[in-house]
Amino acid sequence: MPIFEFRCKKCNYVFEEFVFLSKTNFDDLICPECGEMNAEKLMSAFSSSGASLSSGYAAPASSCGSGGFS
């Protein structure tokens, strides 16, 4: 069950919730701050697709030469 981030449409409180993958309607989620049953699913960087590191950044090499594995 993945964790999604939501924002309450009434008070703008942002919260996380475990949600079944088959669920598509999030209007029945209850805001833990104000109790309103109306939330919008937020898009997070983690759940975005197509993201890549185009700057050519590479992690620094280990000084031991084997990457820490023997």
C-alpha positions in Angstrom: 0.0 0.0 0.0 1.7 3.2 -1.1 1.8 6.5 0.9 0.4 9.5 -0.9 0.5 13.2 0.1 -2.7 15.2 0.2 -3.8 18.7 0.9 -7.1 19.6 2.6 -9.1 21.9 0.3 -10.6 23.6 3.3 -7.6 24.4 5.6 -4.7 23.6 3.2 -3.2 21.2 5.8 -0.8 18.7 4.0 -0.8 15.1 5.3 0.2 11.6 4.2 -2.1 8.7 4.0 -1.8 5.0 3.1 -4.0 4.3 0.1 -5.0 1.2 -1.8 -3.7 1.2 -5.4 -7.3 0.6 -6.7 -8.6 3.8 -5.1 -9.2 6.7 -7.5 -11.5 9.0 -5.5 -9.9 10.7 -2.5 -12.9 13.0 -1.5 -13.7 10.7 1.5 -10.3 11.2 3.2 -10.6 13.0 6.5 -8.2 15.8 7.2 -6.5 15.2 10.5 -6.4 18.9 11.2 -9.9 20.2 10.6 -12.0 17.0 10.0 -13.1 18.0 6.5 -13.7 15.2 4.0 -12.3 16.8 0.9 -8.6 16.4 0.0 -6.6 16.7 -3.2 -3.8 14.3 -4.0 -0.4 16.1 -4.4 2.3 15.3 -6.9 5.6 14.6 -5.2 9.0 14.4 -6.8 9.2 10.8 -5.8 6.0 9.8 -7.6 6.9 11.7 -10.8 7.9 9.8 -13.8 10.5 10.8 -16.4 12.9 12.5 -13.9 16.6 12.1 -14.6 19.9 13.6 -13.7 20.9 15.3 -16.9 23.8 17.3 -15.4 26.1 14.3 -15.6 26.5 14.1 -11.8 28.1 10.9 -10.5 28.6 9.9 -6.9 32.2 10.2 -5.8 34.3 7.0 -5.9 35.3 5.3 -2.6 38.9 5.8 -1.6 39.3 2.1 -0.9 39.0 1.2 -4.6 36.4 -1.5 -4.2 33.4 0.7 -3.4 33.4 -0.7 0.1 32.6 -4.3 -1.0 35.1 -7.1 -0.6 
